[in-house]
Amino acid sequence: MNLNTTYLGLTLAHPFMVGASPLADHLDTVKRLEDGGAAAIVLRSLFEEQITMAESARIHQMDPLDPEFAKALAEFPRPEKYPLAPDDYLEHVRRVKDAVRVPVIASLNGMTSESWARFATSIEQAGADALELNIYEMATDADDSAMAIESRIRDLVKDLKASIRMPIAVKLGPFFTAFGHVAHQLERAGADGLVLFNRFYEPDIDVQNMTCVPRLEFSTSAELLLRLRWLAALHARLRCSLAVTGGVATPVDGIKSILAGAHAVQLVSAILRHGPPYFSAMREGLARWMESKAFSAIEEVRGRIDGRTAGEDLFERANYIRTLQSWTA
Ligand SMILES: Cc1cc2nc3c(=O)[nH]c(=O)nc-3n(C[C@H](O)[C@H](O)[C@H](O)COP(=O)(O)O)c2cc1C
């Protein structure tokens, strides 16, 4: 049984890997993740705000000590509150690379195309096998058009590709007007892979105190469906790698993701719930299922569910109408 997969040009022993999170913050856990069967590891993100604070003492070109901006910047953590400062992050990349044999992917998280992205060169020099670029874009500014936002992201990827040689995966949210177009633009800009989708941590409202309450909950399989839909719609139209993140809770979810076209399947919530050995359970679940279906290689499985048919949008619409019409009271 050949479970090998290629993701961002890297060979993974199987598709199941650690998603960006604090899971890989400590070397002993990093080793446990590899022993538990993780095929690759994405490190937690280093944030644009951390880098610009360290380089220029500014956040989004504003000085937190300037009374004019103090309120706007008050909610950002102070530099010492982040677990890894930029220099520590580089040292962490080096140490994790030394500790494990599986590919190690660093992560940068930002929303503008300022100088922070140049930090990617240092990450490459520290030995990371690839970079995941988490584009966090809420698009709430009424003066910021979809086209402007998409151009900004595309230019960021283009600039990065011009300055580093390691592969880049772009992790995005699903809230684009025309996601298919965005995906193609990023591929054309040089993205080696796309990671679908960012999960937004939607704050709740405390009605007693009438305040926002931050909420960070683990995902469930229900969140996977949106990802499956887009993987199935895009995999045959793109040449770059596709990874899924968000809602992979069981081995069956992993199999579905590969059937829908994923080269790699990232897990965070499931590992926080069950621990690193869950990677072996994911791999064994996939291997047993492939055996039961007489498949001998991942490539025979990947993308068997194709959301792209001759009618394309018409096919989508026909399914939509059929689903709504099948409901009887
Ligand atoms: C505690 C925690 C910390 C996270 N930190 C990061 C991060 O630093 N960078 C990032 O891109 N995603 C981060 N994520 C998001 C995960 O990488 C992942 O996309 C999300 O949890 C959905 O995957 P899951 O359903 O397997 O949990 C974090 C998630 C959790 C739960």
The ligand as an SDF file (V2000), in Angstrom:
LIG
                    3D

 31 33  0  0  0  0  0  0  0  0999 V2000
   -5.1780   26.7710   19.7280 C   0  0  0  0  0  0  0  0  0  0  0  0
   -5.0770   27.0320   18.2490 C   0  0  0  0  0  0  0  0  0  0  0  0
   -4.0500   27.8220   17.7690 C   0  0  0  0  0  0  0  0  0  0  0  0
   -3.9450   28.0750   16.4000 C   0  0  0  0  0  0  0  0  0  0  0  0
   -2.9000   28.8270   15.9200 N   0  0  0  0  0  0  0  0  0  0  0  0
   -2.7960   29.0430   14.5820 C   0  0  0  0  0  0  0  0  0  0  0  0
   -1.6930   29.7900   14.0580 C   0  0  0  0  0  0  0  0  0  0  0  0
   -0.8100   30.2370   14.7820 O   0  0  0  0  0  0  0  0  0  0  0  0
   -1.6560   29.9960   12.7160 N   0  0  0  0  0  0  0  0  0  0  0  0
   -2.6150   29.5130   11.8570 C   0  0  0  0  0  0  0  0  0  0  0  0
   -2.5140   29.7010   10.6430 O   0  0  0  0  0  0  0  0  0  0  0  0
   -3.6500   28.7850   12.3400 N   0  0  0  0  0  0  0  0  0  0  0  0
   -3.7590   28.5540   13.6630 C   0  0  0  0  0  0  0  0  0  0  0  0
   -4.8100   27.8080   14.1280 N   0  0  0  0  0  0  0  0  0  0  0  0
   -5.7970   27.2920   13.1840 C   0  0  0  0  0  0  0  0  0  0  0  0
   -5.4500   25.8600   12.7870 C   0  0  0  0  0  0  0  0  0  0  0  0
   -4.2280   25.7910   12.0560 O   0  0  0  0  0  0  0  0  0  0  0  0
   -6.5470   25.2390   11.9100 C   0  0  0  0  0  0  0  0  0  0  0  0
   -6.6190   25.9200   10.6750 O   0  0  0  0  0  0  0  0  0  0  0  0
   -7.9150   25.2630   12.5680 C   0  0  0  0  0  0  0  0  0  0  0  0
   -7.8280   24.8870   13.9300 O   0  0  0  0  0  0  0  0  0  0  0  0
   -8.8510   24.3080   11.8540 C   0  0  0  0  0  0  0  0  0  0  0  0
   -8.3480   23.0050   11.8740 O   0  0  0  0  0  0  0  0  0  0  0  0
   -8.9240   21.8620   12.8630 P   0  0  0  0  0  0  0  0  0  0  0  0
  -10.3510   21.6820   12.5210 O   0  0  0  0  0  0  0  0  0  0  0  0
   -8.0920   20.6500   12.5570 O   0  0  0  0  0  0  0  0  0  0  0  0
   -8.7390   22.3680   14.2570 O   0  0  0  0  0  0  0  0  0  0  0  0
   -4.9060   27.5290   15.5010 C   0  0  0  0  0  0  0  0  0  0  0  0
   -5.9330   26.7180   16.0060 C   0  0  0  0  0  0  0  0  0  0  0  0
   -6.0250   26.4650   17.3590 C   0  0  0  0  0  0  0  0  0  0  0  0
   -7.1310   25.5690   17.8530 C   0  0  0  0  0  0  0  0  0  0  0  0
  1  2  1  0
  2  3  1  0
  2 30  2  0
  3  4  2  0
  4  5  1  0
  4 28  1  0
  5  6  2  0
  6  7  1  0
  6 13  1  0
  7  8  2  0
  7  9  1  0
  9 10  1  0
 10 11  2  0
 10 12  1  0
 12 13  2  0
 13 14  1  0
 14 15  1  0
 14 28  1  0
 15 16  1  0
 16 17  1  0
 16 18  1  0
 18 19  1  0
 18 20  1  0
 20 21  1  0
 20 22  1  0
 22 23  1  0
 23 24  1  0
 24 25  2  0
 24 26  1  0
 24 27  1  0
 28 29  2  0
 29 30  1  0
 30 31  1  0
M  END
$$$$
